[in-house]
């Protein structure tokens, strides 16, 4: 005779069906975990293999701090970028992952007066307001967009900087003139 749930029973399911319900619950839980793992990707990467690429950028034999270095792959793949530190050193990233795809790449280097520490980083809000009132703020901001280095380095077609990224660690130094 099937048992009916009473005040002291833990389950509201008849005793004959409890083992089947537990099996179904376990199967459902395992399936849910599997679906989540597949959706997340189990920690794997869908993109191409990336290889570390570092180096130093100098301009007129001095480290170029605050410059943006960009590797643009000749074939398929995403571009990689980095910003140079005070010693001109860079370490490329593709998106949020360290490295760059293997193969040939054109390189660009850019540095504007604003990225080199223009007025927005050195002036107080009061000083900016005074410049705005005198009509000179926009003129000063426009001048910050000028390149600190020759502008041909900013374009892949004119930079003259081309590399071939190999599997493993890569080091590319760029002495700009």
N, C-alpha and C positions, 0 to 999 in steps of 0.2 A: 504494500500500500504506500503510495507516495506520501512523503512528509509534507506538511503544510508549514509555511513559515510562522513561527511564533515569536514571542517577545525575546526569547533568549537566542534565537537563531542568528548567525552572522550573515548568511546568504538568504536572499529572497528567491533563489533558484532551486527547483526541486533537486534532491540529492542525485537522482539518476542522470541529470543533465550537467551537473557541476563540472565533471571532468571534461566534457565536450566544450563547455563554455571557456574553461581555463585553456584548453588547447587552442581554441579560436582566438582568445585574447593574446596568447603567446605568439601565434602566427601573425596576427595583426601588428603587434609590437615589432616583431622582427622585420616584417614587410615595411613598416614605417621607417625604421632605422635604415634599411637598404635604400629606400627612395630618397631619404635625406642625404645619404652618402653619395649617391649618384648625382643628385642635384648640386651638391657642393663640389663634387669632383674629387673627393677623397684626397685632396691636397696635391693632386697632379697639376701639371701645367698644360694648357691647350696651345700656347704660343710656341714660337721657335726657340731653339736653345740659344741662350745668351752667353757671351764671353766677356770677362772683365777687360776694360780698356781704361787706362789712366795715362797721365802725362803732365807736361808743363807747357804753358803758353807764355812766351816772352814777347815784348814789343820794344824794339831798339835796345836789345840786350838787358831788359829789366823785366821782372815778373809782372804779368798783367793780371791784376786782382779785379774780381767782380765781372769778368767777361763771361759770356754765354758761349759754350762750345757745343756744336750740334753735328752729329754724324747722320748723314742721309744715305741709306742703303741704295745701291744701284739697282738691285732686284727687289724681290718681295721682302717685307719686313718693316717694322716700325722704326722711326728715327729715335736716336738717343741723345740726351742732353746732359750738360753739367754746368755748374758755375765755378769759376776758378776761385781759389782761396787767396790769401794775401801773398803767398809764395808762387802764385800762378798755377798751382796744381789743380787737376780736375780728376773726377772719377765718374764715368758715364753711367746713366740709368736710362732704361727704356720703360717709360711709365714709372712705376714704383719699384721695378726690379733692377738690380745692379747688372750692368753689362749691355752688350750690343750684339746684333746678329752677325754671323761670320759672312765675309764677302767684301766686295769693293764698296767703298762709301766716299761720297764727297763730304767735305768738312767746311763748316762756316764758323766764324768767330765774330761776335758783336760786342761792342761796349759803347754805350752812349754816356753823355755827361750825367744824365739822371741816374743811371745804374752805377756810376762811379762816385756817387754821393753829391747830388745836386742840392738846390736850395730847399727842397721839401724835407731833406734830412738834416739840414743845418740851421734852418730858420725857425724862429718861434712863430706861433699863430699871430701874435701881435705884429711882428715884422712883416709877415705875409699880408696882413690886412692893410698895413701902411703902404706896401708896394701896390696892392690892388687899388687903393684910393688914388695913388699917384699915376696909375695907368701903366705901370711897368711890370706888373706881375706876369701877365700873359707873354710879354716879350721875353722875360727871363725863363719862363717855362718852355717856350718854343725853342730857345737856344739850348736847352738841356737835351733835346732830341738829336742833337748833332753827334756824329760818331767821333769817338776819341781816337780810333785807329782808322786807317784808310778803308773807305766804304766797300771796296771790292771784296774784302774778306767776309762781308755779310751775305754774299750770294754764292750759291753752290757753283754756278756756271763761271764765275769770275774769281773765286777765291784762290784757285791754283793749289788748293789743299785736297789731296786725294790719298786714301789709305786702303790697305787690304787687311781686314780683321781676320785673324786666324783662330782656330780652336785653342783654348787655353788663355793664359794671361797675355795681354797686349799692352805695349807702351808706345805712345806717339807724342813726340815733343814738337811744338810748333814755334819756331823762332820767326816772328813777324817783323817786317821792316817797314 
